[in-house]
Amino acid sequence: MSAALPELIAESETATEAYERLMPLFEELGGVKVQEKKGSLLLVSGAAAFLGIQTRKEGLRLIIVLARTLEGPRIVKTEQVSKARFHNEVNFPAGQKLDSELRGWIAEAHRLQNT
């Protein structure tokens, strides 16, 4: 994974702060490539994206690709995109800690794309 900050993220102070909190996890997971799309980033491992990132005024919106839906107060939206894949959207504001629950979801999505 490149250490350079993607242009989309660098445009916003809050997005930069939130993204920099996530970078150590991406490096720890390994084999993560960032693809810049119009208005978003895709984090790819294996054959497909496991995480989408969109900027928000307060930080980032993470779209976690899993084989299940997530439930709880932090889940903004869940959408079934294929027979076996769901997009689970979670806000990640600047200043929020990367807690074990969120780390676990992102790691699960990464493993799913590498099996």
N, C-alpha and C positions, 0 to 999 in steps of 0.2 A: 504494500500500500504506500502510495506517495505521501510524503510528509507535507507537501504543499497544500495550502488551504484552497478548496474549490472556489471559483469566482463567485458563485451563487451565495456561498456561506460568508465570504469575506465582505460582502456588501452590507452586512448587518452586524452590529456589535453584539446583540443578544444571540443571534444565530451562531456567531463565532464562539462565544463563551460556551454555549450548549454543546456545539460540535467538538470543541476541544476536550470537554469532559468525556465524550464518547470515544475519542481516538485511541486511548490506551486499550480499551476493550477490543477494538477492531484489530489492533496490532497483536494482541494476545490470541485472538481467534485464528489469525494467520490466513494467508491466501485470499485476502479481501481486496477487490479492485473497485475503484469508484468510477462510475460512468455518469457524466454530467448530461442531463437531459434538459429540455426547455422547462424551466421552473422547478426542477427537482433533481435529486441525486438518487442513483441506484447503487447499492452495495451488492456486489456479485461475488459469489464463491461457488466453485463448481460450474454447473451449466446455467444457473439462473440467479436472479436477484433474491436475496433473503431479507432485505431491508430497503425501504424507500424513505427518503428524507425530503421534507418540504419546509421552507422557512415560514415562520410566523412572527408577528410583531413581538411576541413575548419570548420567542426561542425557536423550537423546532417541533414539527409534527412527524412522528415516526410511524411508518407503515410496516408492520412486522408480518412476514409471510409465514404462516404456520398451517399445519394439517388439522387445526382445531380452532374454535372460537375462544376468545378470552372474555372473561366476565369480571366486572368490578367497577368501582367508581372512577378509575383512571382511564378506562376504555371509552374513547370518544365515539368510535364507529367500528362495526365489524361487517365485512362484506364477503360473501362466498363468491370466488372468482372462477373456480372450476370444481370438478367433482371432489377433489381432495385438497384444495387450497383455499385459505381464508386470509384476507387482509384485515389486520387488527390495528386500528389507529390509536395512538397514544400521544398526548402532548408532553413535550420535554422542555419546560421553560428554562431560561438562563438562571443559574443559581441553584437549580435542583440537583441533588446528589443522584448519582447513578447507583440506585439501591440494588439489592440482591434479586428482587422480583423482576425488575426490568432487565438486568444483566442476564438472568435465566431465560427470559423470553427471547432475547436477541441471540443468545448462544444456542437455544433450541432451534431457532430459524436457520442459523448457520449450519448446524449439524444436519438438518433436514435436507439442505441443498447439497450436502457432501456424502449422502448415503446412496 
